[in-house]
Structure formats: C-alpha cells, structure tokens
C-alpha cells in the first residue's frame, strides 16, 4: 500500500454508486443466550481469519442514496481485530485488540455481514487496512487500530455523490521500549528493569479511500509517516502551541470531529482561513510524568496537519480514577415534529471509557461542551453487565449514531469473564439513560 499525499485528494474524488451485490442471507438463527441478547458482532469462527481472537473499536455509519425514492439505507461498520498470530511469544506486542482493520455491512444495523474479501492489497484476506508492508520504517508495521472514519456527507444521513472517505487510525511498529516506562513507581519492582515491549509507542495516521474498502495511506509530517505522535520535548522536529503540553508515551484511538460553520460565519471563509480549526481530534494517551491515561486534543485546518492543544479529560474520581480513553463526540440533537433531527446549537457530548480506581473495570462515561475545547464531566452512562453476562468485565469504545425513530444507538465493545470480546448495542432517547437493545431476530422461512 503506497503513500499518498493530501494534494492528490481532488484527483481521487469521483461519483459513488451503491453496491449491487445480491443478498446472500435467507434465514437467520436465534443465537443469543439470556445474557447476551444485545450482541451484534463476534470474532470470526474461522481460526485463520484476521478477527478470530479479539474485537476492538467499531465505528458505524448509516447513509442512504438521495436520488432513490425508497428506503435503501445501509449501515457500514469498520472495526479492528486481532488474530492469535499477533499474540505469539515472538511478537512481544501489547495485549490489545489491535491488529488489522476490517469492514462489515448491514441493512438494519443489527445483523451484519463481514466483507470476506477486503482490500486487494491488504496483507490478509478480509482486511481493509492491514499492516504497512511497504515501508519498513513506518509507524504501523506491527499492528494497527481504528480511530474514526469520516464520510463525505450532505447531511448526517445522506451521503454525497462524490468525495472520499478519510480514516484516522493508530499503529505500532517493532520499536522496543522498556515496560517500566508505562508503570507507576510501586509496580516497577514487579518487572525486570530491562524487560521490553514492542509496538507500544503508538502514533496516529490517516488514510483515504474511494469506496471504503481499499485504502491509501497519507504521509504525515513525522519521519515514520504519522501525522500525530507522542509529545517529546527533546524532539526538535516537534512543535507545540504552548508550554503547557505534557510529554506523552503514546497517542492512539483518534476521534475526529468536523467543526461546523457557525450562523455568523462564512462557509467560503471557513474553507480558506488557515487559522480556523476546522477539525478537532481527541486521542488517548499516557502522560510520561504521572503515568495517567488521559484524553488529549489536537486541532487542524485541513485534517492532516495537526497542532496539539493539551489534555481535555483526566482521571478525577472513582469511576475513571485509573484512566480515561477511547472517546466518541457527537452533537446534541432532538427529533422534531416533522421527523427531522435538529441540532442544539453548539452543544456537544463526549462518551469516553473510564477505568475505575476501585475495581479496575472499564465503563462508559460522558462529558459535555459548548465549544469543543472545555469539557465538563457528567458521569456514568453505561455500566458493566450483570452477573456472568458477556460484558460483565468491562464495556468501552463507544460509538453513537442517530436513528429515524428519535432514539440514539450506541455500539460498544464488551468483555466477559473469560476475556472474550464482542460488539453490543444500547439505545437512548436523551443520551443520558441507556438500555441494552435486543438484537433483531428473524425467523427461518422457506
């Protein structure tokens, strides 16, 4: 997969047409047990598949064809996953769900069909964005993980006829770093001082696609090809906006939000004013000095060259006292009497993963903002599952979309007592109170 440059973006724009592949599924079988009724996606049963071990972040987008007179909405999910090969003793990679990025489609957002072919130039079958096998010096040669995918949209539910997809992702190389660098002082004694780990110094990159299946990497300003890297004050190649930026050990799980043009702003000026922050990126990091897991912010005019603004969400209480990470940011909105979504001015809400300082479990919390810069924590919105349910050990990596019935749907990753992961769904009408959603069941027919 070759490097591409942002200057090539206009040349890649072309008309889009929906897939005409026939529907293959005629029947569906009820597979949910009593405690996993809201699971919609699991690791592949094929042991040779790239997603046979663990699933991670899922990003779901729903859109329709504006020229069609019928309901032909399609849901697309991108997700990252890992196979057992990346967990071998020889790899020495961190025990994450990152590996490669795949794609699935659905007509209702609940029953999903994997893309079993994937990109023609990926390093494994069924993969959309795989390991970087073209640049041995690249930041993403050992494992990659999904951040966010931006689609060229006319509205939140209608895709435009031209343009490209932009994927923000993170990756790790085979560069070695000492494990003790990521541990608190009281835990360092448990690990040999010379013990190392590979692929932990995560960096963030971008890729573009015409069809959402085959991706071309965008070469960032860092020598490794990344566009956002952990801040290191001793690196002369790094520039920051101020002196308040803390040093970081990794940058991952990027969430990118388009800053909308205000009522008193000119759309033309916003697209040409290089001083305007048209894009906000929220990324997960670990602070070098305190070893805190926090959410940082970076801004950009064009979505490819980024400037860091500092930390916006830090651990502060028992629900997230052990860390904050993996967020999703959306605009607040309500469904009006005409069945259309109305956005509430500059109101934004962030869903993020908090690690409890009491039991060490991951839960989904929220925060709100009026300007995308300053965030006020709200509290818990999704707890772990009860008893021995499939998500009783942790929930996280939230992603929220709007539905036509006035509800919001959250896709999230859950983990059970056995360490198995899957993707589940929950619904809410007010973005505060969430209920796990029953995955749709259809009956076999002749």
Secondary structure, 3 states (H helix, E strand, C coil): CCEECHHHHHHHCCCCCCCCCCCCCCCCCCCCCCCCCCEEEECCCCCCCCCCCEEEEEEEEEEECCCCCCCCCEEEEEEEEECHHHHCCCCCECCCCCEEEEEEEECCCCCCEECCCCCCCCCCCCCCECCCCCCCCCCCCCEEEEEEEECCEEECCEECCCCCEEEEEEEECCCEEEHHHHCCHHHHCCCCCCCEEECCCCEEEEEEECCCCCCEEECCCCCCCCCECCCCCCCCCCCCCCCCCCCEEEEEEEEEEECCCCCCCCHHHHHHCCCCCCEEEEEEEEECCCCCEEEEEEEECCCCCCEEEEEEECCCCCCCCCEEEEEEEEEEEEECCCCCEEEEEEEEEEEEEEECCCCCCEEEEEEEECCCCCCEEEEEEECCCCCCCCCCCEEEEEEEEECCCCCEEEEEEEECCCCCEEEEEEEECCCCCCEECCCCCCCCCC
